[in-house]
Amino acid sequence: MYRIRLFAVRHSRAFEWLYARLETTMVALDPLFARVGYGRIERPIAAVERVTKGLLFDCKMCGQCVLSSTGMSCPMNCPKQLRNGPCGGVRPGGYCEVKPQMRCVWVLAWDGAARMKEGSKIRDVQPPVDRSLEGSSSWLRVSREKAARLREAREASRTTIAKAFPDARAHEPAVAPLAPEPPAANQAGSKR
Ligand code: SF4
């Protein structure tokens, strides 16, 4: 497992690409997931995530994955579970103070991040681990949150257009003289 972990760091750029594709796919599947029920798919997806990431990254299923910010080196493999850089005890050669046979996960993280397109994310400060999320699927949570943000952005842009419609017609009747006003625009207009 440790050797595969090192392999993942050496190929962090490829994993970054794969992760981006996975996220896009899962965000696109949001309507389906919502119909089936996020609660119902949580367990099977978490099981797949546990096996896949366990094999590749020695994942501990903390539920708040930061691999894309840590060069594909999982910080939960640090014996002190430090999420924002190494402790002061890194041994010569970049080995761990607690487990001298293992390279410091943060030395690996910097190495992996240097190969990644968005490697500068390693400088982002990570919040403390929320233990209540342990065991849950990070993939599902992140993609669900992103899908919700995209939905909100789409809704906001639709509302902006609907709100602008009555004004546009009032100021420039030639632009939309016959077009029926959308119901949402009527409501928005009547609130003014
Ligand atoms: S950061 Fe958390 S979810 Fe990501 S690989 Fe490590 S233990 Fe797993």
Residues whose N, C-alpha, C, O or C-beta is under 5 A from the ligand:
A	BS01	SF4	F57 C59 K60 M61 C62 G63 Q64 C65 V66 L67 C74 P75 M76 S138
